[in-house]
Amino acid sequence: MNNDTEQKELINLGAIQQMQGNFDVAESYYKKAFELNAQNVTLLNNRGMLFYQQNCFTEARSQFEKAIEIDPENVTAWLNLGNTLVFLNEFEQAVNAYGQSLQLQPLQAEAWEGLAKLYMLNDEFAAAEKCWAHAIDNEPNDPELLLGLAQVYLSTGKPGDARQLAEHVLSQYPQNGRALQTAGLAHLLDKNFGLAIVFFRQYLALFPGDTAVRNHLALTLLQTGNTEAAASEFEAILTIDADNGEARLNAGVICLSLTKYEDALAHFDYALEKNPAQNKARFYRGVTLGFLDRKPEAAAVFGELAAGNNDDWAAQSRQQLEILNGAG
């Protein structure tokens, strides 16, 4: 077996192990292959992706740049370099890498997609929309590309357009989670609360552990006045993630509104144990203590807040002190 044949075999064996997630074994094959020829672009690309899959982005970048030094027209190396530079927060260089890849092969949905995501990370939605459109031109039936464009529409106040794309995807893939989530958000932005709830619940039937979507559902339920159902959703979030600060505060405020004062106090105490500087939790703890007829403790809470910086909670605390003093 000559060196070229042996190296090709080693690269293939490494790639097989890499696809199976056996990264250490893959690296051992690649090292042997490098001993035969360190200038092999396929080998450099494969090893770069091996580092990339392990979140070793600096090492991955080195491999892709070496591949480009050897073959400046290697489309895959430029694309891989662009993807890697995104994770290294090298925005301008990533744009350049994607651009080089597209100059060499314009009909390349993956590079357009990478560029679109990069622009979205920087809130450059007009540029992102154009890139998603180019990607869709090349892969018109790819649901992820369609939903990427839908995300632009959600971010730029076009929920109707986002909903149409999501519903198109759902007509082909009824259990596509991202499409269900997108449809729910689009209806929420359009204040179609009932339909938003339907889509969020369909999504959560597939992915019950997604606390972000469950939070959207809870807030939508509040918009419809269904406080008890919203409280159940916040409690479900806390079952999954007990330290979720937003859900903890919302659950406490809802318990307060439902006159479940002891439950509310427990939520605010927990929140303050995790973050003693959380003024919202401190304020509502004071309100709860007042309802529990623990007025001296409530007054102490409001007094401390009122003496602090002149924010909204300080002003509201002064009002609460006046109410307590009047009641006394």
Contacts in CASP RR format, 6 or more apart in sequence:
PFRMAT RR
TARGET T0000
AUTHOR 0000-0000-0000
METHOD contacts of the structure
MODEL  1
MNNDTEQKELINLGAIQQMQGNFDVAESYYKKAFELNAQNVTLLNNRGML
FYQQNCFTEARSQFEKAIEIDPENVTAWLNLGNTLVFLNEFEQAVNAYGQ
SLQLQPLQAEAWEGLAKLYMLNDEFAAAEKCWAHAIDNEPNDPELLLGLA
QVYLSTGKPGDARQLAEHVLSQYPQNGRALQTAGLAHLLDKNFGLAIVFF
RQYLALFPGDTAVRNHLALTLLQTGNTEAAASEFEAILTIDADNGEARLN
AGVICLSLTKYEDALAHFDYALEKNPAQNKARFYRGVTLGFLDRKPEAAA
VFGELAAGNNDDWAAQSRQQLEILNGAG
1 9 0 8 1.000
3 36 0 8 1.000
3 37 0 8 1.000
4 37 0 8 1.000
6 36 0 8 1.000
7 33 0 8 1.000
7 36 0 8 1.000
7 37 0 8 1.000
7 40 0 8 1.000
7 43 0 8 1.000
10 29 0 8 1.000
10 30 0 8 1.000
10 32 0 8 1.000
10 33 0 8 1.000
10 36 0 8 1.000
11 29 0 8 1.000
11 30 0 8 1.000
11 33 0 8 1.000
11 40 0 8 1.000
11 42 0 8 1.000
11 43 0 8 1.000
11 46 0 8 1.000
13 29 0 8 1.000
14 25 0 8 1.000
14 26 0 8 1.000
14 29 0 8 1.000
14 30 0 8 1.000
14 46 0 8 1.000
15 26 0 8 1.000
15 46 0 8 1.000
17 23 0 8 1.000
17 25 0 8 1.000
17 26 0 8 1.000
17 29 0 8 1.000
18 26 0 8 1.000
18 46 0 8 1.000
18 49 0 8 1.000
18 50 0 8 1.000
18 53 0 8 1.000
21 53 0 8 1.000
23 50 0 8 1.000
23 53 0 8 1.000
23 54 0 8 1.000
26 50 0 8 1.000
27 47 0 8 1.000
27 50 0 8 1.000
30 43 0 8 1.000
30 46 0 8 1.000
30 47 0 8 1.000
30 50 0 8 1.000
33 40 0 8 1.000
33 43 0 8 1.000
34 40 0 8 1.000
34 43 0 8 1.000
34 47 0 8 1.000
37 43 0 8 1.000
39 70 0 8 1.000
41 67 0 8 1.000
41 70 0 8 1.000
41 71 0 8 1.000
41 74 0 8 1.000
41 77 0 8 1.000
44 63 0 8 1.000
44 64 0 8 1.000
44 66 0 8 1.000
44 67 0 8 1.000
44 70 0 8 1.000
44 77 0 8 1.000
45 63 0 8 1.000
45 64 0 8 1.000
45 67 0 8 1.000
45 74 0 8 1.000
45 76 0 8 1.000
45 77 0 8 1.000
45 80 0 8 1.000
47 63 0 8 1.000
48 59 0 8 1.000
48 60 0 8 1.000
48 63 0 8 1.000
48 64 0 8 1.000
48 80 0 8 1.000
49 60 0 8 1.000
49 80 0 8 1.000
50 60 0 8 1.000
51 57 0 8 1.000
51 59 0 8 1.000
51 60 0 8 1.000
51 63 0 8 1.000
52 60 0 8 1.000
52 80 0 8 1.000
52 83 0 8 1.000
52 84 0 8 1.000
55 87 0 8 1.000
57 84 0 8 1.000
57 87 0 8 1.000
57 88 0 8 1.000
58 88 0 8 1.000
60 80 0 8 1.000
60 84 0 8 1.000
61 81 0 8 1.000
61 84 0 8 1.000
61 85 0 8 1.000
61 88 0 8 1.000
64 77 0 8 1.000
64 78 0 8 1.000
64 80 0 8 1.000
64 81 0 8 1.000
64 84 0 8 1.000
65 81 0 8 1.000
67 74 0 8 1.000
67 77 0 8 1.000
68 74 0 8 1.000
68 77 0 8 1.000
68 78 0 8 1.000
68 81 0 8 1.000
71 77 0 8 1.000
73 104 0 8 1.000
75 101 0 8 1.000
75 104 0 8 1.000
75 105 0 8 1.000
75 108 0 8 1.000
78 97 0 8 1.000
78 98 0 8 1.000
78 99 0 8 1.000
78 100 0 8 1.000
78 101 0 8 1.000
78 104 0 8 1.000
78 111 0 8 1.000
79 97 0 8 1.000
79 98 0 8 1.000
79 101 0 8 1.000
79 108 0 8 1.000
79 110 0 8 1.000
79 111 0 8 1.000
81 97 0 8 1.000
82 93 0 8 1.000
82 94 0 8 1.000
82 97 0 8 1.000
82 98 0 8 1.000
82 101 0 8 1.000
82 114 0 8 1.000
83 94 0 8 1.000
83 114 0 8 1.000
85 93 0 8 1.000
85 94 0 8 1.000
85 97 0 8 1.000
86 94 0 8 1.000
86 114 0 8 1.000
86 117 0 8 1.000
86 118 0 8 1.000
86 121 0 8 1.000
91 118 0 8 1.000
91 121 0 8 1.000
91 122 0 8 1.000
94 118 0 8 1.000
95 115 0 8 1.000
95 118 0 8 1.000
98 111 0 8 1.000
98 114 0 8 1.000
98 115 0 8 1.000
98 118 0 8 1.000
99 111 0 8 1.000
99 115 0 8 1.000
101 108 0 8 1.000
101 111 0 8 1.000
102 108 0 8 1.000
102 111 0 8 1.000
102 112 0 8 1.000
102 115 0 8 1.000
105 111 0 8 1.000
107 138 0 8 1.000
108 138 0 8 1.000
109 135 0 8 1.000
109 136 0 8 1.000
109 138 0 8 1.000
109 139 0 8 1.000
109 142 0 8 1.000
109 145 0 8 1.000
110 135 0 8 1.000
112 131 0 8 1.000
112 132 0 8 1.000
112 134 0 8 1.000
112 135 0 8 1.000
112 138 0 8 1.000
113 131 0 8 1.000
113 132 0 8 1.000
113 135 0 8 1.000
113 144 0 8 1.000
113 145 0 8 1.000
114 131 0 8 1.000
115 131 0 8 1.000
116 128 0 8 1.000
116 129 0 8 1.000
116 131 0 8 1.000
116 132 0 8 1.000
116 135 0 8 1.000
116 148 0 8 1.000
117 128 0 8 1.000
119 125 0 8 1.000
119 127 0 8 1.000
119 128 0 8 1.000
119 131 0 8 1.000
120 128 0 8 1.000
120 151 0 8 1.000
120 152 0 8 1.000
120 155 0 8 1.000
123 155 0 8 1.000
125 152 0 8 1.000
125 155 0 8 1.000
125 156 0 8 1.000
128 152 0 8 1.000
129 149 0 8 1.000
129 152 0 8 1.000
129 156 0 8 1.000
132 145 0 8 1.000
132 148 0 8 1.000
132 149 0 8 1.000
132 152 0 8 1.000
133 149 0 8 1.000
135 142 0 8 1.000
135 145 0 8 1.000
136 142 0 8 1.000
136 145 0 8 1.000
136 146 0 8 1.000
136 149 0 8 1.000
139 145 0 8 1.000
141 172 0 8 1.000
143 169 0 8 1.000
143 172 0 8 1.000
143 173 0 8 1.000
143 176 0 8 1.000
143 178 0 8 1.000
143 179 0 8 1.000
144 178 0 8 1.000
146 165 0 8 1.000
146 168 0 8 1.000
146 169 0 8 1.000
147 165 0 8 1.000
147 166 0 8 1.000
147 169 0 8 1.000
147 176 0 8 1.000
147 178 0 8 1.000
147 179 0 8 1.000
147 182 0 8 1.000
149 165 0 8 1.000
150 161 0 8 1.000
150 162 0 8 1.000
150 165 0 8 1.000
150 166 0 8 1.000
150 182 0 8 1.000
150 186 0 8 1.000
151 162 0 8 1.000
151 182 0 8 1.000
153 159 0 8 1.000
153 160 0 8 1.000
153 161 0 8 1.000
153 162 0 8 1.000
153 165 0 8 1.000
153 186 0 8 1.000
154 162 0 8 1.000
154 182 0 8 1.000
154 185 0 8 1.000
154 186 0 8 1.000
154 189 0 8 1.000
157 189 0 8 1.000
159 185 0 8 1.000
159 186 0 8 1.000
159 187 0 8 1.000
159 189 0 8 1.000
159 190 0 8 1.000
160 186 0 8 1.000
160 190 0 8 1.000
162 182 0 8 1.000
162 185 0 8 1.000
162 186 0 8 1.000
163 182 0 8 1.000
163 183 0 8 1.000
163 186 0 8 1.000
163 187 0 8 1.000
163 190 0 8 1.000
165 182 0 8 1.000
166 179 0 8 1.000
166 180 0 8 1.000
166 182 0 8 1.000
166 183 0 8 1.000
166 184 0 8 1.000
166 186 0 8 1.000
167 179 0 8 1.000
167 183 0 8 1.000
169 176 0 8 1.000
169 179 0 8 1.000
170 176 0 8 1.000
170 179 0 8 1.000
170 180 0 8 1.000
170 183 0 8 1.000
173 179 0 8 1.000
175 206 0 8 1.000
177 203 0 8 1.000
177 206 0 8 1.000
177 207 0 8 1.000
180 199 0 8 1.000
180 200 0 8 1.000
180 202 0 8 1.000
180 203 0 8 1.000
180 206 0 8 1.000
181 199 0 8 1.000
181 200 0 8 1.000
181 203 0 8 1.000
181 213 0 8 1.000
183 195 0 8 1.000
183 199 0 8 1.000
184 195 0 8 1.000
184 196 0 8 1.000
184 198 0 8 1.000
184 199 0 8 1.000
184 200 0 8 1.000
184 203 0 8 1.000
184 216 0 8 1.000
185 196 0 8 1.000
185 216 0 8 1.000
187 193 0 8 1.000
187 194 0 8 1.000
187 195 0 8 1.000
187 196 0 8 1.000
187 199 0 8 1.000
188 196 0 8 1.000
188 216 0 8 1.000
188 220 0 8 1.000
191 223 0 8 1.000
193 220 0 8 1.000
193 223 0 8 1.000
193 224 0 8 1.000
194 220 0 8 1.000
194 224 0 8 1.000
196 216 0 8 1.000
196 220 0 8 1.000
197 217 0 8 1.000
197 220 0 8 1.000
197 221 0 8 1.000
197 224 0 8 1.000
200 213 0 8 1.000
200 214 0 8 1.000
200 216 0 8 1.000
200 217 0 8 1.000
200 220 0 8 1.000
201 217 0 8 1.000
203 210 0 8 1.000
203 213 0 8 1.000
204 210 0 8 1.000
204 213 0 8 1.000
204 214 0 8 1.000
204 217 0 8 1.000
207 213 0 8 1.000
209 240 0 8 1.000
211 237 0 8 1.000
211 240 0 8 1.000
211 241 0 8 1.000
211 244 0 8 1.000
211 247 0 8 1.000
214 233 0 8 1.000
214 236 0 8 1.000
214 237 0 8 1.000
214 240 0 8 1.000
215 233 0 8 1.000
215 234 0 8 1.000
215 237 0 8 1.000
215 246 0 8 1.000
215 247 0 8 1.000
217 233 0 8 1.000
218 230 0 8 1.000
218 233 0 8 1.000
218 234 0 8 1.000
218 237 0 8 1.000
218 247 0 8 1.000
218 250 0 8 1.000
219 230 0 8 1.000
219 250 0 8 1.000
221 227 0 8 1.000
221 229 0 8 1.000
221 230 0 8 1.000
221 233 0 8 1.000
222 230 0 8 1.000
222 254 0 8 1.000
227 254 0 8 1.000
227 257 0 8 1.000
227 258 0 8 1.000
228 258 0 8 1.000
230 250 0 8 1.000
230 254 0 8 1.000
231 251 0 8 1.000
231 254 0 8 1.000
231 255 0 8 1.000
231 258 0 8 1.000
234 247 0 8 1.000
234 250 0 8 1.000
234 251 0 8 1.000
234 254 0 8 1.000
235 251 0 8 1.000
237 244 0 8 1.000
237 247 0 8 1.000
238 244 0 8 1.000
238 247 0 8 1.000
238 248 0 8 1.000
238 251 0 8 1.000
241 247 0 8 1.000
242 270 0 8 1.000
243 274 0 8 1.000
245 271 0 8 1.000
245 274 0 8 1.000
245 275 0 8 1.000
248 267 0 8 1.000
248 270 0 8 1.000
248 271 0 8 1.000
248 274 0 8 1.000
248 281 0 8 1.000
249 267 0 8 1.000
249 268 0 8 1.000
249 271 0 8 1.000
249 278 0 8 1.000
249 280 0 8 1.000
249 281 0 8 1.000
249 284 0 8 1.000
251 267 0 8 1.000
252 263 0 8 1.000
252 264 0 8 1.000
252 267 0 8 1.000
252 268 0 8 1.000
252 284 0 8 1.000
253 264 0 8 1.000
253 284 0 8 1.000
255 261 0 8 1.000
255 263 0 8 1.000
255 264 0 8 1.000
255 267 0 8 1.000
256 264 0 8 1.000
256 284 0 8 1.000
256 287 0 8 1.000
256 288 0 8 1.000
256 291 0 8 1.000
259 291 0 8 1.000
261 288 0 8 1.000
261 291 0 8 1.000
261 292 0 8 1.000
262 292 0 8 1.000
264 284 0 8 1.000
264 288 0 8 1.000
265 285 0 8 1.000
265 288 0 8 1.000
265 289 0 8 1.000
265 292 0 8 1.000
268 281 0 8 1.000
268 282 0 8 1.000
268 284 0 8 1.000
268 285 0 8 1.000
268 288 0 8 1.000
269 285 0 8 1.000
271 278 0 8 1.000
271 281 0 8 1.000
272 278 0 8 1.000
272 281 0 8 1.000
272 282 0 8 1.000
272 285 0 8 1.000
275 281 0 8 1.000
279 305 0 8 1.000
279 311 0 8 1.000
279 313 0 8 1.000
280 313 0 8 1.000
282 301 0 8 1.000
282 304 0 8 1.000
282 305 0 8 1.000
282 313 0 8 1.000
283 301 0 8 1.000
283 302 0 8 1.000
283 305 0 8 1.000
283 313 0 8 1.000
283 316 0 8 1.000
283 317 0 8 1.000
283 320 0 8 1.000
285 301 0 8 1.000
286 297 0 8 1.000
286 298 0 8 1.000
286 301 0 8 1.000
286 302 0 8 1.000
286 320 0 8 1.000
287 298 0 8 1.000
287 320 0 8 1.000
289 295 0 8 1.000
289 297 0 8 1.000
289 298 0 8 1.000
289 301 0 8 1.000
290 297 0 8 1.000
290 298 0 8 1.000
290 324 0 8 1.000
295 324 0 8 1.000
295 327 0 8 1.000
295 328 0 8 1.000
298 320 0 8 1.000
298 324 0 8 1.000
299 321 0 8 1.000
299 324 0 8 1.000
301 317 0 8 1.000
302 317 0 8 1.000
302 318 0 8 1.000
302 320 0 8 1.000
302 321 0 8 1.000
302 324 0 8 1.000
303 317 0 8 1.000
303 321 0 8 1.000
305 313 0 8 1.000
305 314 0 8 1.000
305 317 0 8 1.000
306 314 0 8 1.000
306 317 0 8 1.000
306 318 0 8 1.000
306 321 0 8 1.000
307 314 0 8 1.000
308 314 0 8 1.000
END
